[in-house]
Amino acid sequence: MAAQEVLGQTARLASSSALLQVLFRVVTFGLNAFTLRYLSRELIGVVNVRLTLLYSTVVFLAREAFRRACLSGSAKRNWTKTINLLWLTVPLGVFWSLILGLVWLHLLEVPDPFVVPHYQAGVVAFGLSAIVELLGEPFWVLAQAHLFVRLKVIAESLSVVSKCVLTVTLVILYPQWGLYIFSLAQLLYVSVLVMCYVIYFVMFLGSPEATKKSFPVARVKALLPNFVEDETFVNWKEARLTWSFFKQSFLKQILTEGERYVMTFLNVLNFGDQGVYDIVNNLGSLVARFIFLPIEESFYVFFAKVLERGKPVKDQKQDDVAMAANVLELLLKLVLLIGLTITVFGYAYSQLALDIYGGSMLSSGTGPDLLRCYSLYVLFLAVNGVTECFTFALMCKEEVDRYNFVMLALSLIFLCISYFLTHWYGSVGFILANCFNMGIRIAHSTHYIYSYFRESTHRPLRGLLPSPALLLLYISSAVITAFSEVLFCCDKGWMARLIHVSTGALCFAATLVTMFCTETKLIHFVRNQ
């Protein structure tokens, strides 16, 4: 597949994934606002922090390394051995579900059964849902490797909508069911997700479309584990790479969900405060995750396909190097501008957003400061996602192993900083610790990118330098909207709020106009892709 074709399909995959993330976050956003009126903060805290952490930990540890290893390189490979390797995620998921389930049931603080009923059933259901989702892993990787955009959109949309409808129905009719509501909804979500992939491949394999595309898997039976005579069960090169990524994924999970582990294991916040933190966290990441995560996932595939892992830049095809460098530079510029926009305008409009969303329960206390810090954290997230996406796609096995030691040191430092900052600043300390963590990871990734392109004429890190005119306008907008917040927000009536919003809208419009005038290369890239 030509590099230009891969770029086009990757861009479509990223945009479709972004739309999916919009759906997920909007649904979560609305669901939290809805459930706040029917259920307690404590129940929401247990579901969104503790039980979701159990599910995400099992799934991440069981599959993340396999995904990265099996999506590296060309889609032309021995798919029988790759599929065999991917099925190992299921027993690994069972192992982690049992171990972590026992920890969640017997070693962690159990919520008050009168406030949060049916906790034990919730732990079992969320652990089981992780195993069910892993049953679809070979199908997901096969679809992702061949850029089946429509399948991903339909499968994840149907599963999210199903979960949402069931949750709302049960919350209205049976609010006393407590965690049973979210357990049933979670099981329905993963079941619908897996069934969509299974049904699609049952219908697709053997069809004229599959034959026309020369799809590497011909029968449904080939998607199950298969033993081949006189051959190894798995590709050992992929298996060794998976092991390297597994050691790294264990540490990356601690860094990604570090604040939730600190909350869960060290009890620095009660369940009610955890609920408020999670609501603000979802609000703060509403824009960040539905844009940055799809870009990271999709362009990881692009860089892994266009450039060969472990080869220096001088040994790669120079046309592909030029395209990859250009795409990397423009992606860095894109996420930087999005991150700066959120940071600048998020600071002055955090309190207003929380007041509209959850009333005084969220807009008073630490809620506004938490969201303001999160707006800054979004900028770090933006840059880190793209730089690590490129770095992980190009690192050889030895470099991945070396990076594991860096991640180990970061994990320990992050947990210590989180613990102390939380004692000093409450939940805001989690965000500050995350900013520090992301800053170190960005420094490592940018150093790798600089070293990789040092022997070429390409300098993709220039994407981290916005035009002076645009930077000046960002600073001006930050000052103007901050003064507007002091003068008009948020207890001076709706007319004052309207003036505050109008001020921000004018500054935002001026920023967009300047962006279109000064970043013409980026605008052309976004329009064409």
Secondary structure, DSSP 8 states (H G I E B T S, - for coil): --HHHHHHHHHHHHHHHHHHHHHHHHHHHHHHHHHTTTS-HHHHHIIIIIIHHHHHHHHHHHHHHHHHHHTSS-S-S-HHHHHHHHHTHHHHHHHHHHHHHHHHHHTS----TTTS--HHHHHHHHHHHHHHHHTTHHHHHHHHHTT-HHHHHHHHHHHHHHHHHHHHHHHHH-GGGTHHHHHHHHHHHHHHHHHHHHHHHHHHTTSHHHHHTT-S--SGGGGS----TTS-SS-HHHHHHHHHHHHHHHHHHHHHSHHHHHHHHH--S-HHHHHHHHHHHHHHTHHHHHHHHHHHHHHHHHHHHHS-TT--GGGS-HHHHHHHHHHHHHHHHHHHHHHHHHHHHHHHHHHHHHHHHHTHHHHSTTHHHHHHHHHHHHHHHHHHHHHHHHHHHH--HHHHHHHHHHHHHHHHHHHHHHHHHHHHHTTHHHHHHHHHHHHHHHHHHHHHHHHHTTTSS--GGGGG---HHHHHHHHHHHHHHHHHHHHH-SSS-HHHHHHHHHHHHHHHHHHHHHHHHH-HHHHHHHHH-
